[in-house]
Amino acid sequence: MAKLNIGLIGCGNMGTGLARACNQLERAQIVAVHDVHAEAGTKLSHELDVPWYEQLEGMLAGEHLDGVIVAVPGFLHAESTVRAAEAGKHVFCEKPMAVSLEDCDAMIAACETHQVKLMIGQVCRYHAIHSKVKEMVDEGVIGEPICMVVRRLGGGFGGAWKKTWRNERRYSGGTLMEVNAHEIDFMRWVCGDVRSVHAQGGHYLEKSTDYEDVVLASLKFKSGAVGLLHSSNASAIGGYGGRLDATGGSLFFPSIWGGDAGIHWARFGEKQEFIPASDIQVENPVRVELRAFVDAILHDSTPPVTGQDGRAAVEIALAAYRSVETDETVELPLK
């Protein structure tokens, strides 16, 4: 069975994980890697036994590529995506899609002009709790969403994730994009498009960064539902979970990951039930999202997470930042 040839742009932690997952697919394989840093590029090229290119143009011209995976920092996503699209390559781009709406629009336009697929890596859609919440909502188990609350709390970037470019919002998009692109996308995926954002926040502890380390973003959805995102890089006790109240019942997922992860749920007037995360069978989420990208190419279909989806998450984050700065409700679309 023939496989699609995929090139990797960016050989850091994220790129390495994506490349390994891609090579586990039945219909795709990594055939070349690009990174401007020789150490990272040559290390991964040796592991995968594929050529390393210091210059992106060299990889795009020197290999027969069907598509690329873009896994460089967010501020470089647009440049990499546009170049790949101009070379006729389909693009899977990591989140956040970009750090500005101008870059998002350039990416979408380039892929549309050159008739290539563009998929954004909102991988949490494929994790157990996220996907089960969406499934239960779509099946009408608890009715129509009324209020969704999600919290993702931590103590900053450490270990292998501590990079100087993450300290500046113009490069990383700040926490609301670099981390919470997942939670923003999750809330929009479940509750629909957002009408307006009002946010409060501040820069309290993470003085190595130039952006807020705590944000409470209140979302008003076009459906009439409301939501609250609690984002923090200033929490000594971390946590990741939330709840969804709807017209017919509620879902409560206090822990999305870990040994106690699961979903408590009940309809009004009925006994509460619990679904352990371990009972929700899902394949490796990174592998699943990459397979979806490959399938979109093979079947000439729309990817499940489009450029417009990626752009929406960036726009909501930008609206939250603007609201923190102005202390005003920000209407969408942004002007």
N, C-alpha and C positions, 0 to 999 in steps of 0.2 A: 504494500500500500504506500503510495507516494506521500511524502510529508511536505508541508509548507516550510520554507526556509525563512527563519526569523533572525534578525540582527538585534543585538542588545546595545542600547545607548545608556551608559552609566553602569559601572561595575562595583558600586558600593554595596552596602548591606542589603538594600532593597533590590537592587539589580541582580545580585547574586542569587537571592531567594527566588526571584521571578524566573531567572534562567534555569535553575534546577527544576522548578515546577514545569516549565515549558518542555524540558527534555523528558518529562514523564508522560507527555501526551502521546496519543496514538497517531495524530496527524500533524505534528509540528516538531521542529527541532531548532536549536540555536546553532547557527553556522558561522557567526562572526560576532565580535564584541568591539565596542569603541569606548575609550575613556582617555581623557587628556592626561591623566595621571598614570605613568608607566607602571608603577608598582601594582596598583589595583587592576589595571588592564591585563598585564602579563600574568598575574596570579590566576585570574579567572580563565584566561585563554588556555593556560596549562591544564587547569582542572577539567575544562570542557573539551580540550584538544581541538580548539578552533583558532583561527587567526585573530590577533588584536590589531586594531587600527587606532593610531593616535589622532588622526584626522577623520572627522565624520564623513567628509566627501569621499575619502578613500574607501570606506566601508560601503557607502551607498553605490559607488560606481564599480567597486572591485568584486562584489559578490552578487550572485543572483538571489535577491531577497524578495520575498512576497510581502513581508511586513517587518515592523520594528517594535520593540518594547522600549519606551522612554522612561528611564528611571534615574535621571539626573535631578538636582534640586529644582524646586518649583519655578524659580525665576528663569530657568533655562528651558522649560517645557515648550514654550512657544517656538523658540528658535529651532529646536530639535524637530518638533512636529512639522513645522512649515517646510523645513529642508527635506524631510522624509517624504512628505506629501508631494512636493515638487518633483521628487525622484520617482513618484508613482508607487510608493510603499504604503500599505495600510498601517495604521498607528494604534497601538495600545499605550496609553499614557497614564502613569501613576497619578494618584491624587496628591495635593490639590491640582486641579487641571492647570491652573496658572495662579499668579498673584495679582492680576489685574483683569478687568473685563476686556480691555483692549487686546490683551494677549489671548484671552479665550476666543474673542471674535476672530482674530487672525488665524487661530488654529482651525476653527470651524470653517472659515472661508476657504482656507488652503485645501482642506480635505474635500470640501464640496466641489471646488474648482477642478481638482485633479481626480475626482471620482474615486476616492479611497475611503475606507472605513475609519472611523475614529471612535474608540471606546476608552472610557475613563475607569481607572482601577478603584472603584468604591467597593473594596473587597468585603466589607462588613455585611453587605447584602447576602453573602453566602455563608456567614457564620450561623451557628445553630439557633441562638436566641433571636437574633435579628430576623432571620428568614421565617422562623415559626410565628413570631408576632405578625409579620406581614401576611403570612398564610391564613392565620386565624381572622385577621381583619377582612381579607379578601373573601373568605368563606362566610362572612357574616356571623361568626360565632358570638360576638359581643355587640353587634350593631355598628352604627356609624361613630367614628372617633369624635370625642368632645374635647378632651384635654390630654396632652402627652407631655411627660416630664422625663428628661434624660440628664443624668449627671455623669461626667467623666473627670475624675480628680486625680492629680498626681503631684509629684514634687519636682518637676522640671526634667530636662533632658539629661540623661546620664549614660555612662558606659559607652557602648559603640554608637549610640545615637547623639552623643555630644559633639556637635560640629559648629564651627564658628559662624557659618552662614545661617544657622538656625537662630542666631542672636538678633538678627535684624529683620523686621517685618517686610522690608522691600525685597528680601531674598526668599524668606520662608513663608510669608503670609501670616506670621504669628501663630499662636496656638489655635485660633479659630479656623485656620486653614490647614496648617501642618498636621494637627491632630484631629480637630473637630470637624473637618470636612466629612468624616465618617458619620458623626452624630447628626450633623445638619442634613446630610443626604438621607439618613435613616428616618428622621422626622418628616421630611418632605415626601419620601417614598411611601410612608404610611398615611400621612394626613393630606397630601396634595400640595399644590403651589402655595407660596407664602405671599400675603398681601402687604404686610407691614412688620417692622421690627422695632422694638424699644429695648435698649440694653443699658445696664449699669455695670461698671467695672472699675478696676484700678490696677496700678503697677506697684505692688507691695513688697515682694521679697526677691524676685528674680532680677537683680540689678544688672546682670550680665546681658539682659535683653533690653530692647527698646520698645516693648509693647506690653499690654496688660497681661498680668498673670492670673487675674480672676475676672470672669465676665458672667453675668446673669442676663441671658438674652431671651426676651419674651417675644414669641412669634404669633402673629395672627394669620391664620390660613384663609384662603379664599372660600373654603367650605364653611367658614364660621367657627371652626375649631380653634383652640388656643394651645400654645406649647411653651415650655420653658427649658432652656438649655443651661445647665450649670457647668461651666468650664473653669478648671483651676489647675495651675502649675504651682500652687502655694499650699498644698495640703500634705501634712505629715502622715496622715492616714488616707491612703488612696481609696478609690472606689469607682465602680462602673456599673450602672444599672438605671432603672427607671420604672415608669408605670404608664398605663394607658387606660383612661376612663372613656366609656362609650355609651351610646343610648341603651344598650341592652346588658351591659356588664362591664367588668374591669379585668385588666391584665396587670400583674405586678411582677417585675423581674429585678429583684434587688441586687443580683450578681449576674452579669452577663458571661463572665469567664470564671474559672476556678471550680473547685470541688463541690461548692454549694450552689452552683449556677442552675437556674431553672425558671419556670414561669408559674406563678400562682394565678389562678383565674377563677372567675365565678360569674354567673348570670344573676341578675337581681332575683332574690327569693330562692336561690338554689345554693347547695353546698359548695364550698370552695374546693378546688382540685389543684394538684401540683404536677407539673411536667418537668422531671429532671432533665437538664441539658444532655445528660448521657443517654437519654432515651430518644433524642432527636438526632437521627442518623444523617450526617452530612459528609460529603467527600472533602478532602483538603480544599479550603476555600480559594486559595491562590490558584490551584490547578483548575478549579471549576471556572473561575473568571477568565482564565486564559483559554480554556476550551470554548467558552462562549464567544470570545474574540475570533478564534480560529473558525468556529462554525459560521459566524457571520460572514467571513471571507469566503468559505467554501460554498455556502448556500446563497450568497449575495443577499443577505438579510440585514436588518437594522440591529446593531449591537444592543444588548439589554441596558447598558448604561451609556447614553449618548453624550456628545459634546454639550448639548443643551442641558443635560442633567448636571454635568460637571460645572458648567457656567453658573447654573442656579445656586449651587453650594457656595461658589466664590462670591456671588452677588449678595447672598444672605449674610455671609461673614463680613463683607465690606459695609453692609448696612448696619450691622451691629457695632462695628468700630466707629462709624459715623455717629451713631446714636450715643455711644459712650462719650464721644467728644462734645456733642452738642446738647446732650440731655433732652433730645427731642425724638418723637416717633418718626421713623424713616419709612416712607412709602416706597413700594416696588412697582414698576422697575425703577432703578436708580437713574437719576438725571445728573 
